[in-house]
Amino acid sequence: MPLSEILPKAIRLYPEREAIVCGNVRMTYRDFARRVWRLCHALQGFGLRTGDRLAILHENCHVFLEAYFAAAHLGLILVPLNFRLSIQELVGILNDSTPRVLIAQDIFSQKLEEVPSLVPSVEKIVWTEGQGTGEQERVGLQYESLLLAQPDEPLKDPSISDDTVAHLYYTSGTTGRPKGVMLTHKNVKSHALGTIAELGLRERDHWFHVAPLFHLADAWATFAITWVGGKHVMLPRFEALEVLKSIEREKITLTNLIPTMINLMINHPRVHDFDYSSLRILLSGGAPIAPKVVSRAIDVFKCEYIQTYGMTETSPYLTLSKLKDHLRGLPPEKQLEFKSSTGREFINVALRVVDDHGNDVARDNRQVGEIIVKGDTVTPGYWNLPEETAQAIKGGWLYTGDLAVVNEEEYITIVDRKKDMIITGGENVYSTEVENILYTHPRVLEAAVVGVPDAHWGEIVKAYVVLKPGEKASGEEIIEFCKNSLAHYKAPKIVEFLDTLPKTGSGKVYKKGLRERHS
């Protein structure tokens, strides 16, 4: 059953049920489907066929959901773009994925200013507001006008197999080159069914799209919630007060937030002014979270809290800190230990924590090993990167690079990351990518980047810099230099100058020693 069968099922079972709440826009499933069919006709009219790429650069909006479903029905590969990336990074991703059509929001027109000349594959830019400026007007069209000119009848779906690639999500590589993670119809469908089973999703659920839809922390719910006939409530960008108000107004039943968001919400001066009784589950993931924050969130929202862990490569969930029934009788402080852990394995993946010899580690919450996984939600590989695919997937198992311990109940807790990945505000940052930029600074001799704990962001990027003899530079100058080439969240928040970087016996930079300076 490909993803293209989910929306028709929702129309048959829930045609007049409210499906979308997006600002002042409210739509039933029948209304929503008609817009999807119109978009399908428009994209087919551009000559797009199965396997072609369709990119989207947009804040959370019903347009994003329309793009997800239209791509699924035409067998297109949707490429969601992170709007926090720099122009240079976006152009690199577009040239790697070579989409023929780009759907974009006008607030990002400046970031896309040079796309018509720098990305030859893009034939059309469909603007949801306006039509772009300058060279963009040559390839620009207006979204609503385009839809109005199309019929609202469904197309005959092309032949789509479970192995057809549905989505291409880009995640930064350790060398700084973005890697396109391929997710198939089978990957996305299997994950949706898993969340329906694990979270008990149902028709009366109201899902709150707060985390960005270009990110799998939220995007998986597009298909799972539609499958059960639930309601999608959209917020274009995170604002703590608006989230708190909307939970009461729209009777939100569940959502997935990153710890930074939760922390801002529970510390908002008006947090106790609203009714959260509709909430049944609060999911959190994408960054480390302190048990104290978990405890406070449970006290404030008075609903079940579930910590999640996953990867883009796994659609994403690999674990949930959902309590087993017999653990619910434990004292609250003991329950909190399990709720604050990385969690036990997701229903439709097999997960192991293994030592360097491939043996399972002891269930003693002490022996550290690498998390490896397999299952129907695991990517077939990286776009046009067979060597990287072979390095990550061995014998059918995906090696995550995350190090963890396991307790007697098979709940895992991540303790470190092999690749020195930093998670700041729910976004992944690879230290090598930032270091490569630092080394291009004319006065920098050596540089190393690590993540350090931060109460607001979970972690922040810190750079240790050694300047060339006789040279001078300020931390602010180094940070601004990085921001010129990187998304701002990847740039260091702190720069510390050293006379020399600590090294191991083999001459490698001793990053553990740098991190220990903050322990």
C-alpha positions in Angstrom: 0.0 0.0 0.0 1.8 3.2 -1.2 1.3 6.5 0.5 -1.1 7.6 -2.2 -3.8 5.4 -0.7 -3.9 7.3 2.6 -5.7 10.5 1.6 -8.4 8.7 -0.5 -9.1 6.5 2.5 -9.5 9.6 4.7 -11.9 11.1 2.1 -14.1 7.9 2.1 -14.2 7.6 5.8 -14.1 11.3 7.0 -15.1 13.5 4.1 -16.7 16.3 6.2 -14.4 16.1 9.2 -12.2 19.1 9.7 -8.8 18.2 8.6 -6.7 21.4 8.5 -6.5 24.5 10.7 -4.0 26.9 9.4 -4.4 30.5 10.6 -7.8 31.6 9.3 -7.9 28.7 6.8 -10.1 25.7 7.9 -10.7 22.8 5.6 -12.5 19.5 5.7 -10.8 16.4 4.3 -12.9 16.7 1.1 -11.7 20.4 0.7 -8.1 19.5 1.3 -8.1 16.6 -1.2 -9.5 18.9 -3.9 -6.5 21.2 -3.4 -4.2 18.3 -3.6 -5.7 17.1 -6.8 -5.4 20.5 -8.3 -1.7 20.6 -7.4 -1.3 17.2 -8.9 -2.7 18.4 -12.2 -0.5 21.5 -12.2 2.7 19.5 -11.5 1.8 16.9 -14.1 1.2 19.8 -16.5 4.8 20.9 -15.9 5.8 17.5 -17.2 6.8 16.1 -13.9 6.8 12.3 -13.8 7.6 9.5 -11.3 11.1 9.9 -9.8 11.4 13.7 -10.6 12.2 15.9 -7.6 9.9 18.6 -6.2 11.5 20.9 -3.6 9.7 23.1 -1.1 11.0 26.0 1.1 8.2 27.1 3.4 7.2 27.6 7.0 4.5 25.3 8.4 1.4 25.7 6.3 -1.3 23.7 4.7 0.7 24.2 1.5 3.4 21.9 2.9 0.9 19.2 3.5 -0.5 19.6 0.0 3.0 19.2 -1.4 3.6 16.0 0.6 0.5 14.4 -0.7 0.7 15.6 -4.3 4.2 14.2 -4.5 3.1 10.9 -3.1 0.3 10.6 -5.6 2.5 11.4 -8.6 5.4 9.3 -7.4 7.6 12.4 -7.1 10.4 12.7 -4.6 9.7 15.6 -2.3 12.8 17.6 -1.1 11.9 19.6 2.0 14.4 22.4 2.5 15.6 23.8 5.8 14.9 27.5 5.6 17.5 28.2 8.3 20.3 27.2 5.9 22.5 29.8 4.1 22.1 30.6 0.4 25.3 28.7 -0.3 24.0 25.6 1.5 20.6 25.7 -0.2 22.2 26.0 -3.6 24.4 23.0 -2.9 21.4 20.9 -1.9 19.4 22.0 -4.9 22.2 21.2 -7.3 22.6 17.7 -5.7 18.9 16.8 -5.8 18.2 18.6 -9.1 14.5 19.4 -8.6 12.6 20.6 -11.6 10.0 22.6 -9.6 10.4 24.6 -6.3 7.5 25.7 -4.2 8.6 28.7 -2.1 7.3 31.3 0.3 7.9 34.9 -0.6 9.7 35.7 2.7 12.6 33.5 1.4 12.9 35.2 -2.0 16.2 36.8 -1.0 17.7 33.4 -0.2 16.6 32.2 -3.6 17.6 35.2 -5.5 20.4 33.5 -7.5 18.6 30.1 -7.8 17.5 30.7 -11.5 21.2 31.2 -12.5 22.9 28.9 -10.1 20.6 25.9 -10.2 20.0 24.9 -13.9 17.5 22.1 -13.0 14.9 24.4 -11.6 12.4 25.2 -14.4 9.6 26.7 -12.2 9.4 28.5 -8.9 5.9 28.5 -7.6 5.4 31.3 -5.0 2.7 30.9 -2.4 2.7 34.7 -2.2 4.0 37.1 -4.8 6.1 36.0 -7.8 9.6 36.7 -6.8 11.8 39.5 -8.0 14.4 40.1 -10.8 15.5 36.9 -12.5 13.0 34.9 -10.3 10.1 36.4 -12.3 11.3 34.5 -15.4 10.5 31.2 -13.9 8.0 32.3 -11.3 4.3 31.4 -10.9 1.7 32.1 -8.3 0.5 29.1 -6.3 -3.2 30.0 -5.8 -3.7 31.2 -9.3 -2.1 28.0 -10.6 -4.4 25.8 -8.5 -7.5 27.7 -9.5 -6.8 26.9 -13.2 -6.8 23.1 -12.5 -9.5 20.5 -12.2 -10.2 19.2 -8.7 -10.7 15.6 -9.8 -8.1 12.9 -8.8 -5.6 11.7 -11.3 -5.0 8.1 -12.1 -2.0 7.3 -9.9 1.1 6.0 -11.6 2.5 2.7 -10.7 4.2 3.2 -7.3 5.9 0.4 -5.5 6.9 0.2 -1.8 10.5 0.8 -2.8 9.8 4.0 -4.7 11.6 6.9 -3.1 9.1 9.3 -1.5 11.3 11.9 0.3 14.8 13.2 0.2 15.9 14.9 3.5 19.3 16.5 3.6 21.5 16.2 6.7 25.0 17.6 7.0 27.8 15.2 6.5 30.8 15.0 8.7 32.9 16.3 5.9 30.6 19.3 5.4 28.9 17.9 2.3 25.2 17.5 2.8 23.9 13.9 2.4 20.4 13.3 1.0 18.7 10.6 3.0 16.3 8.6 0.8 13.0 7.5 2.4 10.8 5.1 0.5 7.0 4.8 0.5 7.5 1.6 2.6 9.8 3.5 5.1 7.2 6.3 5.6 4.2 4.1 5.6 5.7 1.6 8.1 6.7 4.5 10.4 3.2 5.9 10.3 1.6 2.6 11.2 4.1 2.2 14.0 3.2 5.6 15.5 -0.5 4.8 15.2 0.1 1.6 17.2 2.5 3.1 19.8 0.7 6.3 20.5 -2.9 5.1 20.0 -3.6 7.7 17.3 -7.3 8.0 16.5 -9.9 10.1 14.7 -10.4 12.5 17.6 -6.7 13.4 17.9 -5.7 17.0 17.1 -2.0 17.1 16.1 -0.1 20.4 16.5 2.5 21.0 13.8 4.8 23.3 15.8 8.2 21.8 15.0 9.1 22.6 11.3 7.7 20.4 8.6 11.0 20.2 6.8 12.2 18.2 9.7 11.1 14.6 10.5 10.5 15.6 14.2 7.1 16.7 12.8 6.7 15.6 9.2 5.9 12.0 10.0 2.6 13.1 11.5 1.5 14.3 8.0 0.7 10.7 7.0 -0.1 9.1 10.4 -2.7 11.7 11.5 -4.4 11.7 8.0 -4.5 7.9 8.1 -6.7 7.9 11.2 -8.7 11.0 10.2 -7.3 13.3 12.8 -7.0 17.1 12.6 -3.8 18.9 11.6 -3.3 22.3 13.4 -0.6 24.4 11.9 1.7 27.1 13.4 4.1 28.8 11.0 6.8 29.3 13.5 7.3 28.6 17.2 6.1 31.3 19.6 5.7 30.1 23.2 2.6 32.2 24.1 0.9 31.3 20.8 1.5 27.6 21.4 0.0 27.8 24.9 -3.0 29.7 23.6 -3.5 27.3 20.7 -3.5 24.2 22.9 -6.5 25.5 24.7 -8.3 27.0 21.6 -7.9 24.1 19.3 -8.0 21.4 22.0 -4.7 19.9 21.0 -4.3 16.3 22.1 -0.6 15.6 21.2 2.4 17.2 19.6 6.2 16.7 19.3 8.4 19.5 20.5 12.1 20.0 21.0 13.3 20.6 24.6 14.1 24.3 23.9 10.4 24.9 23.0 9.2 23.0 26.1 11.6 25.0 28.3 10.4 28.3 27.0 6.8 27.3 27.4 7.1 26.1 31.0 9.0 29.2 31.9 6.6 31.6 30.2 5.0 34.1 32.7 1.5 33.2 31.4 2.0 29.4 31.4 -0.7 28.9 34.1 -3.3 31.1 32.3 -4.6 28.4 29.9 -6.4 25.1 30.0 -4.3 22.1 28.8 -6.8 19.4 29.7 -7.1 18.2 26.1 -3.5 17.2 26.0 -3.0 13.4 26.4 0.7 13.1 25.2 3.6 15.5 25.0 6.5 14.1 22.9 10.0 15.5 23.1 13.0 14.8 21.0 15.8 16.1 18.8 18.1 17.3 21.7 19.1 16.4 25.2 16.7 17.3 28.0 17.2 17.6 31.7 15.1 15.5 34.0 14.2 18.7 35.9 12.6 20.1 32.7 10.7 16.8 32.2 9.4 16.9 35.7 8.3 20.5 35.3 6.6 19.8 32.0 4.6 16.9 33.5 3.5 19.1 36.4 2.4 21.9 34.1 0.7 20.0 31.3 -0.5 17.0 33.4 -0.3 14.6 30.5 1.8 11.6 29.5 5.4 12.7 28.6 7.4 10.6 26.1 11.0 11.2 25.2 11.8 10.1 21.6 15.0 9.3 19.8 15.5 8.8 16.1 17.3 9.7 13.0 16.4 11.1 9.6 17.7 7.7 8.3 15.0 5.9 10.3 11.9 7.9 9.5 12.7 8.9 12.4 11.7 7.1 15.6 13.9 4.4 17.1 12.9 4.6 20.7 10.2 6.0 23.0 10.4 6.4 26.7 6.8 5.2 27.0 6.4 3.4 30.3 5.6 -0.3 30.3 2.5 -1.1 32.3 4.3 -2.6 35.3 6.6 0.5 35.6 3.6 2.8 36.1 3.3 1.5 39.7 6.8 2.8 40.6 7.3 6.0 42.7 7.2 9.2 40.7 10.9 9.8 41.0 11.7 6.3 39.7 9.2 6.7 36.8 11.0 9.9 35.9 14.2 8.0 35.4 12.6 5.9 32.7 10.7 8.9 31.2 13.9 10.9 30.9 15.9 8.1 29.3 16.3 7.7 25.6 13.7 5.0 25.7 13.0 1.4 24.6 12.9 0.3 21.0 10.1 1.5 18.6 7.6 -1.2 17.7 8.7 -1.9 14.2 12.5 -1.7 14.5 15.1 -4.1 15.9 17.6 -2.3 18.0 20.9 -3.5 19.6 23.6 -1.8 21.5 26.9 -3.5 20.6 30.6 -3.4 21.6 33.5 -3.1 19.1 33.2 -6.8 18.4 29.5 -6.8 17.6 28.4 -8.3 20.9 25.4 -7.0 22.8 26.5 -4.9 25.8 25.4 -5.9 29.3 22.1 -4.7 30.6 23.7 -2.9 33.5 23.3 0.7 32.5 27.1 1.0 32.6 28.7 -0.8 29.6 28.8 1.5 26.6 28.2 0.4 23.0 27.0 1.7 19.6 23.3 1.6 18.7 22.6 -0.3 15.5 19.1 -0.8 14.0 17.3 -2.5 11.2 13.7 -2.6 10.1 11.2 -1.4 7.5 11.7 2.3 8.5 15.4 2.3 7.8 16.6 4.2 4.7 18.0 2.2 1.7 20.8 4.7 1.6 22.1 8.2 0.7 21.3 9.9 -2.6 24.2 9.3 -5.1 26.5 8.3 -2.3 27.1 4.5 -2.5 30.3 4.6 -0.4 28.7 6.5 2.5 25.7 4.1 2.3 28.0 1.1 2.5 29.8 2.6 5.5 26.5 3.2 7.4 24.6 0.0 6.6 26.5 -3.3 7.2 24.8 -6.7 7.0 21.4 -5.1 7.0 22.1 -3.1 10.1 22.4 0.7 10.2 25.2 1.9 12.5 24.0 5.1 14.1 27.3 6.3 15.5 25.4 7.0 18.8 26.8 5.5 22.0 24.5 4.3 24.7 24.0 2.1 27.8 21.1 -0.3 28.4 19.3 -1.0 31.7 17.5 -4.2 32.9 14.2 -3.1 31.3 15.9 -2.6 27.8 15.6 1.2 28.1 18.7 2.8 26.5 20.3 6.1 27.4 22.6 7.8 24.9 25.9 9.0 26.5 27.9 10.3 23.6 28.1 10.5 19.8 30.9 9.0 17.8 30.9 11.6 15.2 30.9 14.6 17.6 27.6 15.7 16.4 26.1 18.6 18.3 22.4 19.0 18.8 21.4 22.6 19.4 17.8 23.6 19.6 16.8 20.4 17.8 19.1 20.9 14.9 22.1 18.7 14.1 25.5 20.4 13.7 28.6 18.4 12.8 31.8 19.8 14.2 33.9 19.1 11.1 31.6 21.3 9.0 32.1 24.3 11.3 35.9 23.6 11.6 36.3 23.6 7.8 34.9 27.1 7.7 37.1 28.2 10.7 40.2 26.9 8.9 39.5 29.3 5.9 39.9 32.3 8.2 43.2 33.9 7.3 44.3 34.3 11.0 43.3 30.9 12.3 46.0 28.2 12.8 44.0 25.5 14.5 40.4 25.0 15.4 38.2 22.5 17.2 34.5 22.6 17.7 32.5 20.8 20.5 29.0 21.0 21.9 28.7 22.3 25.5 25.6 22.1 27.7 23.2 25.1 27.6 20.0 25.5 29.6 18.2 27.2 26.7 19.3 25.2 23.6 20.3 21.9 25.1 23.7 22.3 23.6 25.5 25.2 21.9 28.4 25.3 19.5 31.7 26.3 21.1 34.9 26.8 19.1 38.4 26.5 20.4 40.8 28.5 18.3 44.5 28.9 18.0 45.6 31.9 16.1 48.7 32.1 13.8 51.8 33.7 15.5 51.5 37.4 15.8 47.8 37.5 14.7 44.9 38.9 16.6 41.1 38.4 16.3 38.1 38.7 18.6 35.5 36.1 19.3 32.8 38.2 17.7 34.8 38.5 14.5 35.2 34.7 14.3 31.5 34.1 14.9 30.5 36.6 12.2 32.9 35.0 9.8 31.2 31.6 10.3 27.8 33.1 9.9 28.7 34.4 6.4 29.0 30.8 5.2 26.8 28.7 7.5 23.3 28.7 8.9 23.4 30.9 12.0 22.5 28.0 14.3 25.7 26.2 13.2 28.0 29.1 13.9 29.8 29.1 17.3 28.0 30.9 20.1 31.3 31.0 22.1 34.9 31.2 21.0 37.8 30.5 23.4 41.4 31.2 22.3 44.1 28.7 23.3 47.8 28.7 22.8 47.5 25.1 21.6 44.9 22.4 21.2 45.2 19.3 23.4 46.3 16.3 21.3 46.4 12.5 21.7 49.5 10.5 21.4 48.8 10.0 17.6 48.6 13.8 17.1 44.8 14.0 16.8 42.9 16.8 18.6 41.7 15.4 22.0 38.0 16.6 21.9 37.1 14.6 25.0 39.5 16.8 26.9 37.9 19.9 25.5 34.5 18.8 26.5 35.7 17.8 30.0 36.6 21.5 30.6 32.8 22.0 30.9 32.0 18.9 33.0 
